Amino acid sequence: MSTKGRIHSLDTFGTVDGPGIRFVLFMQGCALQCQYCHNRDTWDTNKGDVRKVEDILLEIEPYIRYYKSSKGGITVTGGEPTLQASFVKELFEACKHRWDLHTALDTSGFNDPNKVEDLLNVTDLLLLDIKQMDDEKHKQLTGQSNERILQFIRYASDNKKRMWIRHVLIPGITDDYNDLYALGTFIGKLKNAEKIEILPYHRMGVFKWQQLGFSYPLEGVRTPSDQELKRAIQIVEKGMAEVSLSKI
């Protein structure tokens, strides 16, 4: 195993990035520039520590019994892990061969699915973050169109990949009724969406932007209230229900 990857950081006891207790590997580099990104320091593709797959396996090994007993595994996130698909594929293959470890890929989906097909074949669960359904608003929020992302998710659905869908609720930015309803109808058409999470926007990454000398784009934007979160969930569920009714 000679493949090398650029690594930002790792967490040996993750509990929110897939089922069970997980080893979470943060890859360096991202093609999106999300205005609310809490890992701003992962964007630069030339930074990070260059590590071999075997180096990461040695980091995982001491904690295997915790991952296995909790029905957890390994999650690779970022940055954007599909930018280093060969490395992640080799790592997942090794984890399965050595320990039969559950694998999860936390991705924006901003990649051609045909180019990462081998990686998807060794991925047990996809964690997909749909940031905005309206394409123009998506460009404003991330610097990129959402066309490739939605195509990636449809491909994963058509190929029966298990997936969890996430959406960050940002007051005044991702909370429009029509956008949330469109999100619901989109999710409703997916085949293997096992879990949908509407996550409240938080400001925990602001200090990283400041530390790096960047102005935080969403300065002054507040976190949503519980009532706003409840409203968003209801709208998404309404969109999903409409799809279900149309199939009857």
C-alpha positions in Angstrom: 0.0 0.0 0.0 1.9 3.0 -1.3 -0.8 5.5 -1.9 -0.4 8.7 0.0 -3.0 11.3 1.0 -3.0 14.8 2.4 -4.5 14.6 5.9 -5.9 17.6 7.9 -6.6 15.8 11.2 -8.2 12.8 12.8 -10.6 12.0 15.7 -10.5 8.6 17.3 -13.8 8.9 19.1 -16.4 10.3 16.8 -20.1 9.9 17.6 -22.0 12.1 15.1 -20.5 11.0 11.8 -22.3 7.7 11.2 -23.5 4.9 13.5 -21.7 3.9 16.6 -18.3 5.1 17.7 -16.1 6.0 14.8 -12.6 6.8 13.7 -13.0 10.1 11.8 -10.4 11.1 9.2 -10.4 14.7 7.9 -8.9 15.0 4.4 -7.3 18.2 3.2 -8.6 20.1 0.2 -12.1 21.2 -1.0 -13.6 22.4 -4.2 -16.4 24.3 -2.5 -16.1 27.5 -0.5 -19.1 27.4 1.8 -19.6 30.7 3.6 -20.5 28.9 6.9 -17.7 26.3 6.7 -16.4 25.4 10.2 -13.3 23.7 8.6 -12.0 26.7 6.7 -8.4 25.5 7.2 -9.1 22.4 5.1 -9.7 24.2 1.8 -6.1 24.5 0.6 -5.2 21.3 -1.4 -1.5 21.9 -0.9 -1.5 21.8 2.9 -2.0 19.0 5.4 0.2 16.1 6.5 1.2 13.6 3.8 0.5 10.1 5.2 0.4 6.6 3.8 -2.6 4.3 4.2 -0.6 2.1 6.6 0.1 5.2 8.8 -3.7 5.6 9.2 -4.3 1.9 9.9 -1.8 2.1 12.8 -3.8 5.1 14.2 -7.0 3.0 14.0 -5.8 -0.3 15.4 -5.7 0.6 19.1 -9.4 1.4 19.1 -10.8 -1.4 17.0 -12.6 -3.1 19.8 -14.6 0.1 20.6 -15.6 0.6 16.9 -16.6 -3.1 16.5 -18.5 -3.4 19.8 -20.5 -0.2 19.2 -21.2 -1.2 15.5 -19.3 1.8 14.5 -16.4 2.1 12.0 -14.5 4.6 10.0 -15.8 7.9 8.5 -13.7 9.9 6.0 -14.7 13.5 5.7 -12.9 16.8 4.9 -12.5 19.0 3.2 -13.8 16.9 0.4 -12.6 13.2 0.5 -13.5 12.4 -3.1 -10.7 14.7 -4.3 -8.4 12.0 -2.9 -10.6 9.0 -4.0 -7.7 6.6 -4.6 -6.3 7.0 -1.1 -9.7 6.7 0.6 -10.6 3.7 -1.5 -7.4 1.9 -0.5 -7.9 2.8 3.1 -11.5 1.5 3.1 -10.4 -1.7 1.4 -7.7 -2.2 4.0 -10.2 -1.6 6.9 -12.6 -4.1 5.5 -9.8 -6.7 4.8 -8.2 -6.4 8.3 -11.2 -5.8 10.5 -14.4 -5.9 8.4 -14.9 -2.3 9.5 -18.0 -0.3 8.5 -17.1 2.5 6.1 -18.8 5.9 5.7 -18.0 8.7 3.3 -19.0 12.2 4.3 -19.1 14.1 1.0 -20.6 17.2 -0.6 -21.1 15.0 -3.7 -19.2 17.6 -5.8 -17.6 15.1 -8.1 -18.3 13.0 -11.2 -19.7 9.7 -9.7 -18.1 7.7 -12.6 -14.7 8.9 -11.5 -15.2 7.7 -7.9 -17.2 4.5 -8.6 -14.4 2.3 -7.2 -14.5 4.3 -3.9 -18.3 4.0 -3.7 -18.1 0.3 -4.2 -16.3 0.0 -0.8 -18.4 2.6 1.0 -21.2 1.3 3.2 -22.8 4.6 4.0 -22.9 8.0 2.3 -23.3 11.2 4.5 -24.5 13.8 2.0 -24.9 17.5 2.8 -27.4 19.3 0.5 -26.6 22.9 1.1 -29.2 24.6 -1.1 -31.7 23.4 -3.8 -31.9 26.7 -5.6 -28.9 26.7 -8.0 -28.2 30.5 -7.9 -28.4 30.6 -4.2 -26.1 27.6 -4.0 -23.5 29.5 -6.1 -23.7 32.4 -3.8 -23.4 30.2 -0.7 -20.6 27.8 -2.0 -19.1 29.4 -5.1 -20.3 26.4 -7.2 -23.4 25.2 -8.9 -25.4 22.3 -7.3 -25.9 20.5 -10.6 -23.0 18.1 -10.1 -24.0 17.5 -6.5 -27.6 16.6 -7.3 -26.4 14.3 -10.1 -24.1 12.5 -7.7 -26.9 11.9 -5.3 -29.2 10.6 -8.0 -26.5 8.3 -9.1 -26.0 7.0 -5.6 -29.7 6.5 -5.3 -30.0 4.7 -8.6 -27.2 2.4 -7.4 -28.9 1.7 -4.1 -26.2 3.2 -1.9 -27.3 3.7 1.7 -27.3 7.4 2.6 -28.0 9.9 5.2 -29.1 13.4 4.0 -28.2 16.6 5.9 -29.2 20.2 5.5 -27.9 23.1 7.5 -30.7 25.6 8.3 -29.3 29.2 8.1 -31.8 32.0 8.9 -32.4 34.2 5.8 -30.2 32.0 3.6 -31.4 28.3 3.5 -34.8 28.7 5.2 -37.0 29.8 2.3 -40.2 27.8 2.1 -39.9 27.0 -1.6 -36.3 25.8 -1.2 -37.1 23.6 1.8 -40.1 22.2 0.0 -38.0 21.4 -3.1 -35.5 19.7 -0.8 -38.3 17.5 0.5 -39.5 16.5 -2.9 -36.0 15.7 -4.0 -35.3 13.5 -1.0 -38.7 11.9 -1.4 -37.6 10.5 -4.8 -34.4 8.9 -3.4 -34.4 5.2 -3.0 -32.1 4.6 0.0 -32.3 7.8 2.1 -32.4 6.2 5.6 -32.1 9.3 7.6 -32.7 13.1 7.1 -31.3 15.7 9.4 -32.1 19.4 9.5 -29.2 20.8 11.4 -29.1 24.3 13.0 -26.5 26.6 11.7 -23.8 27.3 14.4 -20.9 29.8 14.7 -18.3 27.4 16.1 -16.0 27.9 13.1 -15.8 31.7 13.2 -12.6 31.7 15.2 -10.9 29.6 12.5 -11.7 32.2 9.9 -10.3 34.9 12.2 -7.3 32.9 13.1 -6.5 32.5 9.4 -6.9 36.2 8.8 -10.2 36.0 6.8 -13.4 37.9 7.3 -16.3 35.6 8.2 -18.9 35.9 5.4 -21.9 35.3 7.6 -21.0 37.7 10.4 -24.1 38.7 12.2 -26.2 35.8 11.1 -27.8 34.1 14.1 -28.5 30.5 14.9 -32.1 29.4 14.2 -34.6 29.0 17.0 -36.2 25.7 17.9 -39.4 27.0 16.3 -37.7 27.8 13.1 -36.0 24.4 13.1 -39.4 22.7 13.6 -41.0 24.7 10.8 -38.2 23.7 8.4 -38.6 20.0 9.3 -42.4 20.3 8.7 -41.9 21.9 5.3 -39.3 19.2 4.2 -41.6 16.5 5.4 -44.5 18.0 3.5 -42.5 17.9 0.3 -41.6 14.3 0.9 -45.2 13.4 1.6 -46.3 14.9 -1.7 -44.0 12.6 -3.5 -45.3 9.6 -1.6 -48.9 10.6 -2.5 -48.1 11.0 -6.1 -46.9 7.4 -6.2 -50.3 6.0 -5.0 
